[in-house]
């Protein structure tokens, strides 16, 4: 009986680390893809429009210090033209 327990313990110890090594790279790759993804100009404009309302007038792509931004002009419901800068990597935006 102790021989059987020893064999089962050995198999458990050998098989357990193998299952963990296969799971780790999948999580790492998924995080890498999400981290390197970027918003498209249309996705950025849609997010701004949903948050602020109004009508999109223009979208311009700007490169600054190896970062991509979108300059979006929007006409608000009150008739005011606003310029919004959207970071393509994070999705955060600032109203000017």
Beta strands, then each sheet from edge to edge (+ up, - down):
strand 1: 55-64
strand 2: 67-75
strand 3: 81-87
strand 4: 93-95
sheet 1: 1+ 2- 3+ 4-
end
